[in-house]
Amino acid sequence: MAPPRGPALAGGGRPVNAVPAVLFDRDGTLVEDVPYNGDPRRVRPMPGAAEALAMLRERGVAVGVVSNQSGIARGLLTRAQVDAVNARVEELLGPFDVWEICPHGPGDGCGCRKPAPGLVEAAARRLGVPVGRCVVIGDIGADVDAALRAGARAVLVPTPVTRAEEIDAAPAVAPDLTAAVRLVVAYLDCAGQTVEAGSPA
């Protein structure tokens, strides 16, 4: 697994860019990846997820989820099932400030399905946060690409499904979720300020 690398997170180290929102991929990042899961009983948090989220919430950083759910378009899931799974995620990991879900399939040509930037842009809009002051944490290249296309920062947390070229291309890589959030927290500490969720730039 690649060691943490995070200089690109700081965006040149300008304190004005301190991060007020962190957006997480869901499957493979916050919870174990169960393909097309519509059963809340199968939700299992990834190691360190609760602790990582607590670190951000304690600092007043907004937390959200941006997730592709193509099982809806494929007829494998209903939106109600996805919502039930999301509710279980919140039961286990606490409330999120925003959820943005793409229900489309790869061939639908939507602007929200990662690696398109739509989910990230929509989440930032709903939070009232400039997208440039958001960080996206995910486990595959599509998460990173969606963040960068939107103008946000990104941290990749590789899993066995992450391709080597995705790791090489990521601007910041951490071995686990806790380490990824520590990169964000370290940047906040370097900026010398505590941000509040939704605070203006």
ABEGO torsion letter per residue (X at the ends): XBBBBAAAAAGGGBAAABBABBBBBABGAABBBBBGBABAAABBBBBGAAAAAAAAAAAGBBBBBBBBBAAAAAGABBAAAAAAAAAAAAAAAEBBABBBBBABBAAAGBAABOABAAAAAAAAAAAGBBAAABBBBBABAAAAAAAAAAGBBBBBBBBAABBAAAAAABABBBABAAAAAAAAAAAAAAAGBBBBBGBBX
